[in-house]
Amino acid sequence: MANDHVDVLIVGAGISGIGAAHHLLADRPGTTFTILECQEGYGGTWRTHTYPGVRSDSDLYTFGYSFKPWTGAPIATAEEILTYLGEVIEEDGLDEHIRYQHQIDTAIWSTEDRRWTLTGTRTDTGEAFTVSAGFLWMCQGYYRHTEGYTPEWDGMDDFAGEIVHPQTWPDDLDYADKRVVVIGSGATAATLIPAMAPDCAHVTMLQRSPTYFATGRNANELADQLRDLEVPDEWTHEIVRRQVLKTQALVTSMSAEHPELVKEELFKGIKAILGDDYDLSPHFTPAYRPWQQRIAFVPNGDLFEGIKSGKASVVTDTIDRFVPEGIRLASGEVLEADLIITATGFEMSVLGDITFTIDDEPLDFAQTVGYRGTMFTGVPNMAWVFGYFRASWTLRADLIADFVCRLLDHMDELGAGIVVPQLREQDADMGLLPWVDPEDFNPGYLMRALHLMPKQGTKEPWRFTQDYWAEKDEFPAADLDDGALRYR
């Protein structure tokens, strides 16, 4: 590598890592840094997923960066997002800082040396590499990119057709004129089905339980008006961003305080396409309140247009077993299929599946307590970007980037080489809670891995609220000398 030691080492060249690098350049000129990325190119999620129709399920006014205006439709394709990220890389000259195909195996902290040392393998050459840094910025995301989550069902080997997970979509998969069953009803299924339906003989969405869907035009009326008035892109981006955030805050609040009203509004959008006589009870009425799991946005109602056309349908039931001709349901019905797609979610990756050691002691991440949901007790000089579930991931990545740069500035002012969160004397009797409250947000991928995640406390600064509208004020105002951060 061109530099085997840098001030800051960023792990991951997806939306979080590229954003972190931009903030370092803008806020801490002269800071040396390198980005390590295991894939062949930048983009993270938007490089990993190549299934038909892959697109964002967040609007790009908030999923895009605060510092780079978005000028396209609110819901963007993977290709459009990769182009946007590529522009940031080019504009900031980040290519010289990114090392692709670098698979990290270990991260070792030495208090004596005041540095992290990471080792791994270059997947393009097979060579081992070592790189060290004063500060480690984990921007690798929260799920395993090499494999998705597929439950084990009886009889899977008996099925005569092909079984595919969207995360590992084969480039040569031919689904033309085939009978397709998509297992799952989250954002991935809602994207795949309308993209595939025109070419399939028929596609069936098989769900164990319903999901909430929101429909709407893939456009923002305010953005269109501002552009028509020739308002500068930077102004348009910020104004629309604030409008979207205000609307999201209102919907989130309403979902908790008046869930039935939110349900009614969500159902109106579906009935506008499928008709008032369509019975939403079996397929589109979840047992939980809105926003206990992510609401999948369906731009232009394309999923429901597919159902209306007859090219797609929904079945709500549980799987008894796979059979040669398809899937036998608990009801006894057999869904015949030539191709089965398991849109069944992610496998969470805790700290990138890297083995962490601190002064020769293995790190048990589950025994740590999160400081503002980004640093962790007993773990020196490290920040982890974990974004929002209800709001766009990038909103939190931006907040954390500002915070990390301010923290590094503060360390320079103090002449400190080490910062580590530690519970204070007044925190000794504080209760500890799961990383995320299951009563508040409980998707399957998170529940399966909750035991591996850090804890959160019951008071500041140890809470992880997942509340952008609070954190946008709390992060900038955070007192870096309140005793929760120890400097040396």
C-alpha positions, 0 to 999 in steps of 0.5 A: 500500500502507498501508506502503511500508516494513516491518521484515520482508516475508513472501512468501506467505500459505500455511502457511509465511507465516501461521506466520511472521507468527504468530511475529513477533506472538508473539515480536517485538511491535512489529515491522512486517511485510507479507505479499505473496501473488500469489493471490486469497486465503490458503492456497497449496497448498490454494488452488491445488489443487482436484481431486477429493478433494484432501487432505493426505498428512501428518497434521495433528498435525505438518502443523498448527502447534505453536501451534494444536491440530488437532482433526479427523481426521489426514488433512484435506481442503483445505477443512478446512486452509483453515478452520484457516488462516483461524482463525489469520488471524482469531485473530491479526488478520492480514488487515490485514497481507496484500496479495493479488494482488501478483505480485512481479517483482524483489527488489533489495538495497542495502547502502547503504540496508540494505534489500530493495526489491521491485517487481511488479504488482497482478493485480487492477488492473494497477498497479505496486507497490514495497515495501521491508523490512529483512528478507526472509522467503521463504515462497512454497514450492518449486513453481510454482503456475501450472503443473504438470509435464507431459512431452511425449509424441509424439501428444498433439495426436492424442488426441481427448479432453481432457488435464488436469493436476491443478494446473490442474483446470477447474471445469467438468470432467465425468468422469461415465461416462467412461474415465479414465487417470491418469498417475502414482502419487504422492500426487495420483494416490492421491487422485484415483483413489478420489475419481473412481472412483465416477462414472467408467466406469473409471479406470486408474492408469498408472505408469512404476514403482511407488510405496510406499503406506501404508494405515491408518485416518484416525484416531488412537487415542491422540487419540480416547482423550485426547479421551474423557478430556476432556484439553484440546485443547492437551495432546492436540495436543502429546502426539499430535504427539510420538507421531507424530514418534516413530513417524516417526523409527522408520519413517525409521530402519527404512527405511534399516537394515531396508528389507525389514521396512518393505516387508513391513509396507507390503505387509501393508496392501495385501494386507489389502484386495486379498487374499494372492493378489494379486501385488504385484510388477508394480504395488506393489514399487518398485525403490528402498528405502522413503523414498528417495521420499515414501511416499503414505499412503492413508487407509482404503485407499480407493485399494485399495478402488477396485481391489478393486471393479473401478472402478479398475485399475493398469497398469505400463508406459511410454508409446509415444505418444498416439493418438486413442483413448487411449495406446499403451504400449511393450508395444503395448497401447492404453489407451482413454480419454475423459480423460487426467489427467497427475498427473506432478508439479511444476515447481520454483520457485527463490525464487518465480521472482523476479529477485534483485539484490544491489548491482547484481549478479544473484544466481546462487542455484546458486552459494551455499551454504546456512546451516542450509538457510535462509540463503545465502552472500552473500545479506543479510537473507533466510531461505527456508523449505524444509520436510521431505520425509519429515516435515511441511513445517510442522515446519521452518517452525516451527523456522525461524520461531523461529530468524529471530525469535531472529536478529532479536533478536540483531541488535537487541542488536548494533545490526546492520542487516545479517546475511549468511552467509559461509564462514569460514576453516576452511570454505575447503577444505570439500567442496560437495554438492548441495542434497539427496543424490540417493542419499537422496531423489530425486523427479523434480521435485527432480532436474529442478531440482537444478542451480538449487538452492544447494549444501550443505557437508560440515560444520555449519552448512552441511549441509542434512540434512532431518533434523527429529529432529536439527534440532529440537535444532540450530536452538534451540542454533545459535551466532549468533556462530560466525563463519558469520554476519557482522553490520554 
